[in-house]
């Protein structure tokens, strides 16, 4: 009964922890895996779970996200499916921006109430996972729950970063603590099952994925907790004591892409022989914009654990443990190690290249005889010849007009021009 569920995908705040990738785009619009965007993950999970009615809530830098969704998700004229953007808007009764996750959903209830549904599924726009929501909905219905929270077992070293919960024998959550300190963690150990316990994953963390019975969500947001702004910090802890809140334990791969380090690691992990997040799964397809692009062209390059998106022209010497995005161009004699190159939004014509050269600008892409390691290269970057950039723990955090350094990772900013001979 998937038609009874509507999904609401939260676009996140200003995305400051993902800066500079979020300087000109919203968090869900950040490119991943060379050809997708973050928002494609929750939308694809919904489509694969036969949930075809979705809203994406945004308020920061939403132009590129609007364009991506408009160009990508168009259902048949005979379908009731839609993926619509709901940007924060000022109204006579609410002149303010979204104040938090719950407030964002509250401000959009007037749009949601026009559609019939039994359940509302609330998702985050910045996570990497492949989940069948239908199983979670079935469990929610079968247990007679008012609210369900998707949970994932985590080890002790990660437990302090999440909301942690305890579950009774009936599968209902009976207590919740937000980001517990290490000295109280021993009180929050759960029976996560033998497989998870073997991996040392003894704590049940909230994934920020919720199912609400429709009427209850309206009642909570408009009446009972009308001043609460956040689901994780306020509404969930308060609801556990009053309502039947069920845990749906998910044991698959899941990562929260909240900062540059986790974003970088998640992308490079896709280059492993058998990655935990499987882009090649036929039943769990990740959908994105269907571009009519030519295949990649590679000449004289040694490739090791590398993903290359379409329309790339690569003459590099060696590329290792890297993700190369659409329309990337890499020159002769260049080496890339542990890099995520996002590619370009357009092809440069021969005339444009000649014009750029006359102005002293490099071509879009990476020039010749460069060495780049531990870098994220944003879209439409121009890197000249003989450039050497080596990221790592030896680099102090910094923000420069051309690049930002976070956790030792050098992020070269969108549209930056890095001159020939530059070294870092």
C-alpha positions, 0 to 999 in steps of 0.5 A, spaced: 500 500 500 505 504 498 500 509 495 498 511 502 505 514 504 508 521 502 515 522 503 518 529 505 526 530 504 529 535 509 534 539 505 538 541 511 540 548 513 546 552 510 551 546 510 556 550 513 560 543 515 560 542 507 563 548 505 565 550 500 561 545 496 555 548 499 557 556 497 553 556 491 549 550 492 544 547 497 547 540 501 542 536 497 545 538 490 552 537 492 555 532 487 557 525 489 560 519 485 562 523 479 555 523 476 549 523 481 547 529 487 546 527 494 538 528 493 538 522 488 539 517 494 533 518 498 529 519 492 531 513 489 530 509 495 523 512 495 522 510 488 525 503 489 520 502 495 514 504 490 513 511 494 512 516 488 510 522 492 515 526 495 517 533 497 524 536 498 524 542 503 530 547 502 531 554 503 539 555 502 542 556 495 536 552 492 537 554 484 541 548 482 537 543 486 530 546 483 534 545 476 536 538 477 529 535 480 525 539 474 530 535 469 530 529 472 524 526 476 518 527 471 513 521 472 508 519 467 502 523 465 498 517 468 501 517 474 500 521 481 507 521 482 511 527 483 517 530 486 516 537 488 521 542 491 518 546 497 522 552 498 522 556 505 517 562 503 514 567 507 507 567 509 502 572 512 502 567 518 509 565 518 514 570 516 520 566 518 525 561 515 525 554 517 528 554 524 529 546 524 527 540 522 520 540 525 519 547 523 520 546 516 515 540 516 510 544 520 511 550 515 509 545 509 503 542 512 498 546 508 501 543 502 501 536 505 494 536 507 491 537 500 494 530 499 491 523 502 495 519 505 496 514 511 503 515 513 508 521 512 515 518 511 521 523 513 528 523 510 534 526 510 537 529 504 545 528 506 545 520 507 548 515 503 544 508 504 540 503 500 533 501 504 527 498 502 522 503 506 516 498 504 519 493 510 519 499 515 512 501 513 510 494 514 513 493 521 510 500 523 503 498 521 504 491 524 506 493 530 500 498 531 506 504 532 504 511 532 511 513 530 517 509 527 524 511 527 529 507 523 535 505 527 542 503 526 547 499 530 553 503 532 560 502 535 562 505 542 567 510 538 561 513 534 555 513 539 556 520 542 555 523 535 548 520 535 541 520 538 541 513 542 535 509 544 533 503 548 528 498 546 524 494 550 522 486 548 516 489 544 520 493 539 518 499 542 523 505 544 522 506 551 528 511 552 532 516 548 538 520 549 541 525 544 549 525 543 551 521 550 557 523 554 562 517 554 561 516 561 554 514 561 554 510 555 555 503 558 547 504 561 545 505 553 547 498 551 542 494 546 541 487 544 543 489 537 543 481 535 549 476 534 552 479 527 552 486 530 554 485 537 560 481 533 562 487 530 562 491 537 556 495 534 552 495 541 548 502 541 542 503 537 543 510 533 537 514 530 538 515 522 534 521 522 528 517 518 521 517 521 514 514 519 508 518 522 501 516 522 498 522 518 493 525 524 499 524 529 504 528 525 499 534 524 497 534 532 504 534 534 506 540 530 500 544 530 498 543 537 502 539 542 509 541 540 507 547 536 513 551 539 518 545 538 523 546 532 527 539 531 525 532 531 531 529 534 532 534 540 525 535 542 519 531 539 522 524 539 524 524 546 518 527 548 513 522 544 517 516 547 513 517 553 506 518 550 506 514 544 508 507 541 514 509 538 517 503 534 524 501 532 526 499 525 533 496 526 537 497 519 543 493 518 546 495 511 550 500 509 549 507 512 553 513 512 551 521 514 555 525 510 555 531 514 562 534 513 568 534 508 571 528 511 565 523 511 563 526 504 570 525 501 571 518 505 564 516 502 566 517 495 573 514 495 570 508 498 566 507 492 572 505 488 573 499 492 573 492 489 566 490 493 564 497 495 559 497 501 554 502 497 553 498 491 552 503 485 551 496 481 545 493 484 540 492 479 534 492 484 536 498 488 538 503 482 540 510 484 537 514 479 539 521 476 539 526 470 539 522 464 544 526 460 546 525 453 553 524 453 559 520 450 563 515 453 569 517 456 576 517 452 582 514 456 589 514 452 596 512 456 593 512 463 594 507 468 588 506 472 587 503 479 581 503 483 578 509 479 571 510 477 570 515 471 564 518 469 562 519 462 564 524 457 571 525 460 577 525 456 583 523 460 591 523 458 594 522 465 599 518 467 596 514 473 590 515 477 589 511 483 583 511 488 579 516 485 572 518 482 572 522 476 566 526 474 562 528 468 566 532 462 573 531 466 579 533 462 586 531 465 592 532 461 599 528 459 603 526 465 599 528 471 598 523 477 592 523 481 591 519 488 585 519 492 582 525 489 574 526 487 574 530 481 567 533 480 568 534 473 564 540 469 557 543 467 559 544 460 564 542 454 569 547 452 569 548 445 576 549 441 574 556 440 573 557 448 579 554 449 583 558 444 580 564 447 582 562 454 589 561 452 589 568 449 587 570 456 592 566 460 587 561 463 588 554 463 583 549 460 577 547 464 580 540 468 587 539 470 593 540 466 599 537 464 605 534 469 600 535 475 601 531 482 594 532 486 593 527 492 587 528 497 583 533 494 576 534 492 576 538 485 569 542 485 566 543 478 569 547 472 575 548 476 581 550 471 588 547 474 594 549 469 600 545 468 606 543 473 601 544 479 603 540 485 597 539 491 598 534 496 593 534 502 594 531 508 595 531 516 601 536 515 596 541 513 593 546 517 585 548 516 585 554 512 580 558 507 583 561 501 580 564 495 582 558 491 581 553 496 579 550 503 583 545 507 579 541 512 581 535 516 587 535 511 583 535 505 584 540 500 578 542 497 579 546 490 573 551 490 568 551 484 570 555 478 577 556 481 583 558 476 589 555 479 595 557 475 601 553 472 606 552 477 602 552 483 604 548 489 601 547 496 
